[in-house]
Amino acid sequence: MNAEQIRHARAMPADPEATVTSLAKQLDVSRTTLSTCVPELKARGPRHRPTG
């Protein structure tokens, strides 16, 4: 990942709809690469959405 991609990834957690998977797809990197380069994303944990 380049510096621009890392800045973008760090800005995305403010978006409540952003997931690590969707962000990795936008940046064209794997989830593992994203989590390695931006370790604070690991702290987000799984996304739980209310049902019905």
OpenMM code with the backbone's topology and positions (N, CA, C; nanometers):
from openmm import Vec3, app, unit

residues = "MET ASN ALA GLU GLN ILE ARG HIS ALA ARG ALA MET PRO ALA ASP PRO GLU ALA THR VAL THR SER LEU ALA LYS GLN LEU ASP VAL SER ARG THR THR LEU SER THR CYS VAL PRO GLU LEU LYS ALA ARG GLY PRO ARG HIS ARG PRO THR GLY".split()
positions = [
    Vec3(0.0840, -0.1180, 0.0000),
    Vec3(0.0000, 0.0000, 0.0000),
    Vec3(0.0884, 0.1243, 0.0000),
    Vec3(0.0429, 0.2269, -0.0712),
    Vec3(0.1174, 0.3522, -0.0712),
    Vec3(0.0597, 0.4466, 0.0349),
    Vec3(0.1257, 0.5572, 0.0568),
    Vec3(0.0858, 0.6516, 0.1619),
    Vec3(-0.0557, 0.7049, 0.1402),
    Vec3(-0.0928, 0.7290, 0.0172),
    Vec3(-0.2271, 0.7795, -0.0138),
    Vec3(-0.3340, 0.6776, 0.0273),
    Vec3(-0.3112, 0.5510, -0.0057),
    Vec3(-0.4065, 0.4457, 0.0309),
    Vec3(-0.4181, 0.4331, 0.1830),
    Vec3(-0.3076, 0.4431, 0.2528),
    Vec3(-0.3098, 0.4331, 0.3987),
    Vec3(-0.3869, 0.5503, 0.4584),
    Vec3(-0.3654, 0.6715, 0.4079),
    Vec3(-0.4419, 0.7880, 0.4560),
    Vec3(-0.5911, 0.7671, 0.4329),
    Vec3(-0.6259, 0.7176, 0.3156),
    Vec3(-0.7659, 0.6920, 0.2828),
    Vec3(-0.8251, 0.5884, 0.3786),
    Vec3(-0.7530, 0.4830, 0.4038),
    Vec3(-0.8006, 0.3767, 0.4931),
    Vec3(-0.8206, 0.4284, 0.6353),
    Vec3(-0.7313, 0.5134, 0.6803),
    Vec3(-0.7431, 0.5680, 0.8162),
    Vec3(-0.8607, 0.6642, 0.8282),
    Vec3(-0.8993, 0.7278, 0.7202),
    Vec3(-1.0131, 0.8200, 0.7226),
    Vec3(-1.1465, 0.7457, 0.7185),
    Vec3(-1.1482, 0.6262, 0.6620),
    Vec3(-1.2730, 0.5527, 0.6431),
    Vec3(-1.3401, 0.5019, 0.7701),
    Vec3(-1.2697, 0.4668, 0.8765),
    Vec3(-1.3401, 0.4161, 0.9937),
    Vec3(-1.4451, 0.5112, 1.0498),
    Vec3(-1.4359, 0.6390, 1.0168),
    Vec3(-1.5380, 0.7336, 1.0598),
    Vec3(-1.6715, 0.7053, 0.9913),
    Vec3(-1.6693, 0.6361, 0.8789),
    Vec3(-1.7902, 0.6009, 0.8052),
    Vec3(-1.8521, 0.4769, 0.8692),
    Vec3(-1.9719, 0.4889, 0.9274),
    Vec3(-2.0332, 0.3747, 0.9965),
    Vec3(-2.0678, 0.2578, 0.9044),
    Vec3(-2.0768, 0.2818, 0.7755),
    Vec3(-2.1091, 0.1748, 0.6814),
    Vec3(-1.9852, 0.1045, 0.6274),
    Vec3(-1.8676, 0.1590, 0.6562),
    Vec3(-1.7431, 0.1020, 0.6034),
    Vec3(-1.7082, -0.0268, 0.6768),
    Vec3(-1.6659, -0.1259, 0.6020),
    Vec3(-1.6149, -0.2494, 0.6597),
    Vec3(-1.4732, -0.2690, 0.6070),
    Vec3(-1.3962, -0.3509, 0.6758),
    Vec3(-1.2609, -0.3789, 0.6296),
    Vec3(-1.2656, -0.4400, 0.4903),
    Vec3(-1.3607, -0.5300, 0.4673),
    Vec3(-1.3735, -0.5946, 0.3373),
    Vec3(-1.4044, -0.4932, 0.2274),
    Vec3(-1.5009, -0.4041, 0.2515),
    Vec3(-1.5373, -0.3074, 0.1475),
    Vec3(-1.4235, -0.2095, 0.1222),
    Vec3(-1.3547, -0.1699, 0.2275),
    Vec3(-1.2427, -0.0793, 0.2105),
    Vec3(-1.1286, -0.1465, 0.1345),
    Vec3(-1.1007, -0.2723, 0.1654),
    Vec3(-0.9954, -0.3458, 0.0942),
    Vec3(-1.0292, -0.3558, -0.0545),
    Vec3(-1.1558, -0.3805, -0.0857),
    Vec3(-1.1965, -0.3874, -0.2268),
    Vec3(-1.1775, -0.2534, -0.2958),
    Vec3(-1.2145, -0.1428, -0.2278),
    Vec3(-1.1974, -0.0099, -0.2869),
    Vec3(-1.0512, 0.0195, -0.3170),
    Vec3(-0.9632, -0.0264, -0.2279),
    Vec3(-0.8210, 0.0023, -0.2421),
    Vec3(-0.7475, -0.1033, -0.3233),
    Vec3(-0.8187, -0.2083, -0.3634),
    Vec3(-0.7621, -0.3175, -0.4423),
    Vec3(-0.6448, -0.3851, -0.3705),
    Vec3(-0.6676, -0.4136, -0.2411),
    Vec3(-0.5708, -0.4870, -0.1600),
    Vec3(-0.6476, -0.5938, -0.0828),
    Vec3(-0.5747, -0.6881, -0.0255),
    Vec3(-0.6416, -0.7908, 0.0541),
    Vec3(-0.6743, -0.7356, 0.1929),
    Vec3(-0.7670, -0.8015, 0.2617),
    Vec3(-0.7997, -0.7623, 0.3994),
    Vec3(-0.6772, -0.7756, 0.4893),
    Vec3(-0.5960, -0.8785, 0.4642),
    Vec3(-0.4754, -0.9004, 0.5442),
    Vec3(-0.3773, -0.7856, 0.5256),
    Vec3(-0.3558, -0.7453, 0.4014),
    Vec3(-0.2655, -0.6331, 0.3745),
    Vec3(-0.3167, -0.5063, 0.4411),
    Vec3(-0.4448, -0.4812, 0.4285),
    Vec3(-0.5042, -0.3626, 0.4883),
    Vec3(-0.4865, -0.3641, 0.6399),
    Vec3(-0.5143, -0.4766, 0.7029),
    Vec3(-0.5016, -0.4868, 0.8486),
    Vec3(-0.3566, -0.4768, 0.8947),
    Vec3(-0.2643, -0.5230, 0.8126),
    Vec3(-0.1221, -0.5135, 0.8466),
    Vec3(-0.0735, -0.3692, 0.8357),
    Vec3(-0.1148, -0.3006, 0.7307),
    Vec3(-0.0687, -0.1640, 0.7069),
    Vec3(-0.1428, -0.0608, 0.7921),
    Vec3(-0.2648, -0.0934, 0.8322),
    Vec3(-0.3462, -0.0022, 0.9131),
    Vec3(-0.3990, -0.0822, 1.0329),
    Vec3(-0.3120, -0.1117, 1.1302),
    Vec3(-0.3483, -0.2021, 1.2395),
    Vec3(-0.4659, -0.1549, 1.3244),
    Vec3(-0.4928, -0.0255, 1.3278),
    Vec3(-0.6062, 0.0218, 1.4082),
    Vec3(-0.7402, -0.0293, 1.3564),
    Vec3(-0.7444, -0.0765, 1.2317),
    Vec3(-0.8684, -0.1334, 1.1795),
    Vec3(-0.9023, -0.2658, 1.2470),
    Vec3(-0.8020, -0.3376, 1.2956),
    Vec3(-0.8258, -0.4653, 1.3636),
    Vec3(-0.9095, -0.4456, 1.4887),
    Vec3(-0.8954, -0.3327, 1.5540),
    Vec3(-0.9660, -0.3053, 1.6792),
    Vec3(-1.1155, -0.2849, 1.6580),
    Vec3(-1.1579, -0.2672, 1.5353),
    Vec3(-1.2995, -0.2445, 1.5075),
    Vec3(-1.3843, -0.3663, 1.5340),
    Vec3(-1.3256, -0.4843, 1.5180),
    Vec3(-1.3989, -0.6076, 1.5434),
    Vec3(-1.5086, -0.6308, 1.4416),
    Vec3(-1.5881, -0.7368, 1.4628),
    Vec3(-1.6950, -0.7703, 1.3687),
    Vec3(-1.8065, -0.6659, 1.3723),
    Vec3(-1.8711, -0.6521, 1.2609),
    Vec3(-1.9827, -0.5581, 1.2506),
    Vec3(-2.1113, -0.6300, 1.2878),
    Vec3(-2.1855, -0.5713, 1.3798),
    Vec3(-2.3150, -0.6272, 1.4181),
    Vec3(-2.4221, -0.5280, 1.3796),
    Vec3(-2.5174, -0.5728, 1.3011),
    Vec3(-2.6257, -0.4860, 1.2581),
    Vec3(-2.7564, -0.5403, 1.3134),
    Vec3(-2.8406, -0.4510, 1.3637),
    Vec3(-2.9697, -0.4984, 1.4162),
    Vec3(-3.0554, -0.5612, 1.3054),
    Vec3(-3.1299, -0.6618, 1.3416),
    Vec3(-3.2204, -0.7251, 1.2449),
    Vec3(-3.3642, -0.6905, 1.2794),
    Vec3(-3.4460, -0.6791, 1.1737),
    Vec3(-3.5884, -0.6583, 1.1836),
    Vec3(-3.6280, -0.5633, 1.2834),
] * unit.nanometer
topology = app.Topology()
chain = topology.addChain("A")
for resn in residues:
    res = topology.addResidue(resn, chain)
    for name in ("N", "CA", "C"):
        topology.addAtom(name, app.Element.getBySymbol(name[0]), res)
